Amino acid sequence: MNILIDTNVLLNIILNRAPFAEFSEQVFVAAKFAAIDLFMSATTITYLYYIARKEKGREQTLLLIEDLLQIV
């Protein structure tokens, strides 16, 4: 099964937005243990960087995006 992940789902995880982060993480758990392939749009990466950099800093944001690209 292919799933296109919304940018806000990823921001929930990266920024640990309560109470949505817990539900958003379940998508990744399902992808790990089930036959689910996760996808995101190309513009999501730039948007994630722009938003998360303000709160997490440049270096940490780049590491988070790098880790994300290993999964999605």
KOLRO-544632 format. One record per residue: residue number from 1; residue in three letters; chain; y, z, x of N, C-alpha, C in turn. Coordinates in nm, 3 decimals, padded with zeros to 5 digits. Example, Ala and Ser with C-alpha at 12.3 -4.5 7.8 and 13.67 -1.06 7.14 Angstrom:
# residues 2
<pt resi="1" resn="ALA" chain="A" n_Y="-00.569" n_Z="00.780" n_X="01.319" ca_Y="-00.450" ca_Z="00.780" ca_X="01.230" c_Y="-00.330" c_Z="00.780" c_X="01.320"/>
<pt resi="2" resn="SER" chain="A" n_Y="-00.225" n_Z="00.708" n_X="01.285" ca_Y="-00.106" ca_Z="00.714" ca_X="01.367" c_Y="00.003" c_Z="00.787" c_X="01.290"/>
# end
This chain:
# residues 72
<pt resi="1" resn="MET" chain="A" n_Y="-00.116" n_Z="00.000" n_X="00.084" ca_Y="00.000" ca_Z="00.000" ca_X="00.000" c_Y="00.124" c_Z="00.000" c_X="00.090"/>
<pt resi="2" resn="ASN" chain="A" n_Y="00.221" n_Z="-00.080" n_X="00.054" ca_Y="00.346" ca_Z="-00.088" ca_X="00.127" c_Y="00.455" c_Z="-00.014" c_X="00.050"/>
<pt resi="3" resn="ILE" chain="A" n_Y="00.533" n_Z="00.066" n_X="00.122" ca_Y="00.641" ca_Z="00.141" ca_X="00.060" c_Y="00.768" c_Z="00.120" c_X="00.139"/>
<pt resi="4" resn="LEU" chain="A" n_Y="00.875" n_Z="00.081" n_X="00.069" ca_Y="01.006" ca_Z="00.067" ca_X="00.129" c_Y="01.080" c_Z="00.199" c_X="00.109"/>
<pt resi="5" resn="ILE" chain="A" n_Y="01.117" n_Z="00.261" n_X="00.220" ca_Y="01.180" ca_Z="00.393" ca_X="00.215" c_Y="01.330" c_Z="00.378" c_X="00.202"/>
<pt resi="6" resn="ASP" chain="A" n_Y="01.386" n_Z="00.450" n_X="00.107" ca_Y="01.530" ca_Z="00.452" ca_X="00.088" c_Y="01.596" c_Z="00.529" c_X="00.202"/>
<pt resi="7" resn="THR" chain="A" n_Y="01.716" n_Z="00.490" n_X="00.238" ca_Y="01.790" ca_Z="00.555" ca_X="00.345" c_Y="01.809" c_Z="00.704" c_X="00.319"/>
<pt resi="8" resn="ASN" chain="A" n_Y="01.833" n_Z="00.740" n_X="00.195" ca_Y="01.855" ca_Z="00.882" ca_X="00.162" c_Y="01.731" c_Z="00.967" c_X="00.186"/>
<pt resi="9" resn="VAL" chain="A" n_Y="01.614" n_Z="00.910" n_X="00.169" ca_Y="01.490" ca_Z="00.983" ca_X="00.198" c_Y="01.487" c_Z="01.020" c_X="00.346"/>
<pt resi="10" resn="LEU" chain="A" n_Y="01.523" n_Z="00.926" n_X="00.430" ca_Y="01.525" ca_Z="00.951" ca_X="00.574" c_Y="01.635" c_Z="01.050" c_X="00.611"/>
<pt resi="11" resn="LEU" chain="A" n_Y="01.751" n_Z="01.038" n_X="00.550" ca_Y="01.859" ca_Z="01.133" ca_X="00.577" c_Y="01.821" c_Z="01.274" c_X="00.533"/>
<pt resi="12" resn="ASN" chain="A" n_Y="01.748" n_Z="01.286" n_X="00.425" ca_Y="01.701" ca_Z="01.418" ca_X="00.380" c_Y="01.621" c_Z="01.486" c_X="00.489"/>
<pt resi="13" resn="ILE" chain="A" n_Y="01.537" n_Z="01.410" n_X="00.556" ca_Y="01.453" ca_Z="01.467" ca_X="00.662" c_Y="01.536" c_Z="01.496" c_X="00.787"/>
<pt resi="14" resn="ILE" chain="A" n_Y="01.612" n_Z="01.398" n_X="00.831" ca_Y="01.688" ca_Z="01.413" ca_X="00.955" c_Y="01.791" c_Z="01.526" c_X="00.945"/>
<pt resi="15" resn="LEU" chain="A" n_Y="01.858" n_Z="01.536" n_X="00.833" ca_Y="01.962" ca_Z="01.637" ca_X="00.816" c_Y="01.912" c_Z="01.764" c_X="00.749"/>
<pt resi="16" resn="ASN" chain="A" n_Y="01.783" n_Z="01.767" n_X="00.719" ca_Y="01.718" ca_Z="01.882" ca_X="00.656" c_Y="01.793" c_Z="01.927" c_X="00.530"/>
<pt resi="17" resn="ARG" chain="A" n_Y="01.815" n_Z="01.832" n_X="00.441" ca_Y="01.886" ca_Z="01.860" ca_X="00.315" c_Y="01.793" c_Z="01.930" c_X="00.218"/>
<pt resi="18" resn="ALA" chain="A" n_Y="01.825" n_Z="02.053" n_X="00.185" ca_Y="01.745" ca_Z="02.129" ca_X="00.090" c_Y="01.787" c_Z="02.090" c_X="-00.051"/>
<pt resi="19" resn="PRO" chain="A" n_Y="01.701" n_Z="02.085" n_X="-00.145" ca_Y="01.555" ca_Z="02.102" ca_X="-00.143" c_Y="01.481" c_Z="01.970" c_X="-00.122"/>
<pt resi="20" resn="PHE" chain="A" n_Y="01.555" n_Z="01.862" n_X="-00.094" ca_Y="01.495" ca_Z="01.730" ca_X="-00.091" c_Y="01.414" c_Z="01.701" c_X="00.035"/>
<pt resi="21" resn="ALA" chain="A" n_Y="01.442" n_Z="01.770" n_X="00.144" ca_Y="01.373" ca_Z="01.742" ca_X="00.270" c_Y="01.222" c_Z="01.762" c_X="00.257"/>
<pt resi="22" resn="GLU" chain="A" n_Y="01.183" n_Z="01.867" n_X="00.188" ca_Y="01.040" ca_Z="01.897" ca_X="00.172" c_Y="00.968" c_Z="01.784" c_X="00.098"/>
<pt resi="23" resn="PHE" chain="A" n_Y="01.029" n_Z="01.733" n_X="-00.006" ca_Y="00.967" ca_Z="01.624" ca_X="-00.083" c_Y="00.967" c_Z="01.494" c_X="-00.003"/>
<pt resi="24" resn="SER" chain="A" n_Y="01.072" n_Z="01.471" n_X="00.072" ca_Y="01.081" ca_Z="01.350" ca_X="00.153" c_Y="00.976" c_Z="01.350" c_X="00.264"/>
<pt resi="25" resn="GLU" chain="A" n_Y="00.950" n_Z="01.465" n_X="00.322" ca_Y="00.849" ca_Z="01.475" ca_X="00.427" c_Y="00.709" c_Z="01.444" c_X="00.374"/>
<pt resi="26" resn="GLN" chain="A" n_Y="00.686" n_Z="01.468" n_X="00.247" ca_Y="00.555" ca_Z="01.440" ca_X="00.188" c_Y="00.522" c_Z="01.292" c_X="00.192"/>
<pt resi="27" resn="VAL" chain="A" n_Y="00.624" n_Z="01.206" n_X="00.192" ca_Y="00.601" ca_Z="01.062" ca_X="00.203" c_Y="00.537" c_Z="01.031" c_X="00.339"/>
<pt resi="28" resn="PHE" chain="A" n_Y="00.587" n_Z="01.096" n_X="00.444" ca_Y="00.534" ca_Z="01.071" ca_X="00.578" c_Y="00.394" c_Z="01.131" c_X="00.595"/>
<pt resi="29" resn="VAL" chain="A" n_Y="00.371" n_Z="01.244" n_X="00.532" ca_Y="00.237" ca_Z="01.303" ca_X="00.535" c_Y="00.138" c_Z="01.210" c_X="00.465"/>
<pt resi="30" resn="ALA" chain="A" n_Y="00.178" n_Z="01.155" n_X="00.353" ca_Y="00.092" ca_Z="01.061" ca_X="00.281" c_Y="00.065" c_Z="00.937" c_X="00.365"/>
<pt resi="31" resn="ALA" chain="A" n_Y="00.164" n_Z="00.892" n_X="00.438" ca_Y="00.146" ca_Z="00.773" ca_X="00.523" c_Y="00.051" c_Z="00.803" c_X="00.638"/>
<pt resi="32" resn="LYS" chain="A" n_Y="00.053" n_Z="00.925" n_X="00.684" ca_Y="-00.033" ca_Z="00.963" ca_X="00.796" c_Y="-00.180" c_Z="00.969" c_X="00.754"/>
<pt resi="33" resn="PHE" chain="A" n_Y="-00.207" n_Z="01.019" n_X="00.634" ca_Y="-00.344" ca_Z="01.043" ca_X="00.591" c_Y="-00.398" c_Z="00.941" c_X="00.491"/>
<pt resi="34" resn="ALA" chain="A" n_Y="-00.315" n_Z="00.850" n_X="00.445" ca_Y="-00.359" ca_Z="00.750" ca_X="00.348" c_Y="-00.328" c_Z="00.611" c_X="00.402"/>
<pt resi="35" resn="ALA" chain="A" n_Y="-00.370" n_Z="00.513" n_X="00.328" ca_Y="-00.348" ca_Z="00.374" ca_X="00.370" c_Y="-00.212" c_Z="00.327" c_X="00.318"/>
<pt resi="36" resn="ILE" chain="A" n_Y="-00.108" n_Z="00.391" n_X="00.368" ca_Y="00.028" ca_Z="00.357" ca_X="00.326" c_Y="00.106" c_Z="00.309" c_X="00.448"/>
<pt resi="37" resn="ASP" chain="A" n_Y="00.170" n_Z="00.195" n_X="00.434" ca_Y="00.257" ca_Z="00.143" ca_X="00.539" c_Y="00.401" c_Z="00.161" c_X="00.495"/>
<pt resi="38" resn="LEU" chain="A" n_Y="00.480" n_Z="00.225" n_X="00.581" ca_Y="00.619" ca_Z="00.252" ca_X="00.550" c_Y="00.710" c_Z="00.147" c_X="00.611"/>
<pt resi="39" resn="PHE" chain="A" n_Y="00.810" n_Z="00.107" n_X="00.535" ca_Y="00.908" ca_Z="00.008" ca_X="00.580" c_Y="01.047" c_Z="00.059" c_X="00.547"/>
<pt resi="40" resn="MET" chain="A" n_Y="01.146" n_Z="00.010" n_X="00.621" ca_Y="01.286" ca_Z="00.037" ca_X="00.589" c_Y="01.365" c_Z="-00.089" c_X="00.620"/>
<pt resi="41" resn="SER" chain="A" n_Y="01.482" n_Z="-00.101" n_X="00.561" ca_Y="01.564" ca_Z="-00.218" ca_X="00.587" c_Y="01.627" c_Z="-00.206" c_X="00.726"/>
<pt resi="42" resn="ALA" chain="A" n_Y="01.666" n_Z="-00.318" n_X="00.781" ca_Y="01.726" ca_Z="-00.319" ca_X="00.915" c_Y="01.858" c_Z="-00.244" c_X="00.918"/>
<pt resi="43" resn="THR" chain="A" n_Y="01.933" n_Z="-00.249" n_X="00.810" ca_Y="02.063" ca_Z="-00.180" ca_X="00.807" c_Y="02.049" c_Z="-00.029" c_X="00.799"/>
<pt resi="44" resn="THR" chain="A" n_Y="01.931" n_Z="00.019" n_X="00.764" ca_Y="01.909" ca_Z="00.163" ca_X="00.757" c_Y="01.929" c_Z="00.229" c_X="00.893"/>
<pt resi="45" resn="ILE" chain="A" n_Y="01.889" n_Z="00.163" n_X="00.999" ca_Y="01.900" ca_Z="00.221" ca_X="01.132" c_Y="02.046" c_Z="00.248" c_X="01.168"/>
<pt resi="46" resn="THR" chain="A" n_Y="02.131" n_Z="00.151" n_X="01.144" ca_Y="02.272" ca_Z="00.170" ca_X="01.178" c_Y="02.337" c_Z="00.277" c_X="01.089"/>
<pt resi="47" resn="TYR" chain="A" n_Y="02.298" n_Z="00.280" n_X="00.963" ca_Y="02.353" ca_Z="00.380" ca_X="00.871" c_Y="02.306" c_Z="00.520" c_X="00.911"/>
<pt resi="48" resn="LEU" chain="A" n_Y="02.178" n_Z="00.534" n_X="00.945" ca_Y="02.126" ca_Z="00.663" ca_X="00.990" c_Y="02.201" c_Z="00.711" c_X="01.113"/>
<pt resi="49" resn="TYR" chain="A" n_Y="02.221" n_Z="00.621" n_X="01.207" ca_Y="02.291" ca_Z="00.657" ca_X="01.330" c_Y="02.433" c_Z="00.704" c_X="01.297"/>
<pt resi="50" resn="TYR" chain="A" n_Y="02.503" n_Z="00.630" n_X="01.216" ca_Y="02.642" ca_Z="00.663" ca_X="01.182" c_Y="02.653" c_Z="00.801" c_X="01.117"/>
<pt resi="51" resn="ILE" chain="A" n_Y="02.567" n_Z="00.830" n_X="01.022" ca_Y="02.573" ca_Z="00.956" ca_X="00.948" c_Y="02.520" c_Z="01.073" c_X="01.031"/>
<pt resi="52" resn="ALA" chain="A" n_Y="02.402" n_Z="01.057" n_X="01.090" ca_Y="02.338" ca_Z="01.167" ca_X="01.163" c_Y="02.412" c_Z="01.202" c_X="01.292"/>
<pt resi="53" resn="ARG" chain="A" n_Y="02.476" n_Z="01.105" n_X="01.356" ca_Y="02.548" ca_Z="01.130" ca_X="01.481" c_Y="02.657" c_Z="01.234" c_X="01.462"/>
<pt resi="54" resn="LYS" chain="A" n_Y="02.719" n_Z="01.233" n_X="01.347" ca_Y="02.827" ca_Z="01.328" ca_X="01.319" c_Y="02.777" c_Z="01.473" c_X="01.317"/>
<pt resi="55" resn="GLU" chain="A" n_Y="02.653" n_Z="01.490" n_X="01.272" ca_Y="02.600" ca_Z="01.625" ca_X="01.258" c_Y="02.507" c_Z="01.664" c_X="01.373"/>
<pt resi="56" resn="LYS" chain="A" n_Y="02.431" n_Z="01.569" n_X="01.426" ca_Y="02.330" ca_Z="01.599" ca_X="01.527" c_Y="02.374" c_Z="01.565" c_X="01.669"/>
<pt resi="57" resn="GLY" chain="A" n_Y="02.476" n_Z="01.482" n_X="01.683" ca_Y="02.517" ca_Z="01.437" ca_X="01.815" c_Y="02.447" c_Z="01.307" c_X="01.852"/>
<pt resi="58" resn="ARG" chain="A" n_Y="02.504" n_Z="01.238" n_X="01.948" ca_Y="02.454" ca_Z="01.105" ca_X="01.985" c_Y="02.312" c_Z="01.107" c_X="02.040"/>
<pt resi="59" resn="GLU" chain="A" n_Y="02.287" n_Z="01.191" n_X="02.140" ca_Y="02.156" ca_Z="01.191" ca_X="02.207" c_Y="02.043" c_Z="01.231" c_X="02.112"/>
<pt resi="60" resn="GLN" chain="A" n_Y="02.063" n_Z="01.337" n_X="02.036" ca_Y="01.958" ca_Z="01.381" ca_X="01.944" c_Y="01.933" c_Z="01.277" c_X="01.835"/>
<pt resi="61" resn="THR" chain="A" n_Y="02.037" n_Z="01.213" n_X="01.789" ca_Y="02.022" ca_Z="01.109" ca_X="01.687" c_Y="01.943" c_Z="00.992" c_X="01.740"/>
<pt resi="62" resn="LEU" chain="A" n_Y="01.973" n_Z="00.950" n_X="01.861" ca_Y="01.897" ca_Z="00.839" ca_X="01.921" c_Y="01.749" c_Z="00.874" c_X="01.937"/>
<pt resi="63" resn="LEU" chain="A" n_Y="01.720" n_Z="00.997" n_X="01.974" ca_Y="01.580" ca_Z="01.040" ca_X="01.985" c_Y="01.511" c_Z="01.041" c_X="01.849"/>
<pt resi="64" resn="LEU" chain="A" n_Y="01.582" n_Z="01.088" n_X="01.747" ca_Y="01.525" ca_Z="01.088" ca_X="01.611" c_Y="01.495" c_Z="00.947" c_X="01.563"/>
<pt resi="65" resn="ILE" chain="A" n_Y="01.586" n_Z="00.856" n_X="01.589" ca_Y="01.565" ca_Z="00.716" ca_X="01.547" c_Y="01.451" c_Z="00.653" c_X="01.624"/>
<pt resi="66" resn="GLU" chain="A" n_Y="01.441" n_Z="00.684" n_X="01.752" ca_Y="01.331" ca_Z="00.633" ca_X="01.833" c_Y="01.197" c_Z="00.681" c_X="01.778"/>
<pt resi="67" resn="ASP" chain="A" n_Y="01.189" n_Z="00.809" n_X="01.744" ca_Y="01.066" ca_Z="00.864" ca_X="01.685" c_Y="01.037" c_Z="00.800" c_X="01.550"/>
<pt resi="68" resn="LEU" chain="A" n_Y="01.139" n_Z="00.778" n_X="01.472" ca_Y="01.123" ca_Z="00.717" ca_X="01.341" c_Y="01.066" c_Z="00.576" c_X="01.354"/>
<pt resi="69" resn="LEU" chain="A" n_Y="01.114" n_Z="00.501" n_X="01.451" ca_Y="01.066" ca_Z="00.364" ca_X="01.469" c_Y="00.920" c_Z="00.357" c_X="01.512"/>
<pt resi="70" resn="GLN" chain="A" n_Y="00.865" n_Z="00.466" n_X="01.562" ca_Y="00.722" ca_Z="00.470" ca_X="01.595" c_Y="00.636" c_Z="00.481" c_X="01.470"/>
<pt resi="71" resn="ILE" chain="A" n_Y="00.696" n_Z="00.533" n_X="01.363" ca_Y="00.623" ca_Z="00.557" ca_X="01.238" c_Y="00.644" c_Z="00.445" c_X="01.138"/>
<pt resi="72" resn="VAL" chain="A" n_Y="00.769" n_Z="00.403" n_X="01.125" ca_Y="00.805" ca_Z="00.304" ca_X="01.021" c_Y="00.802" c_Z="00.165" c_X="01.081"/>
# end
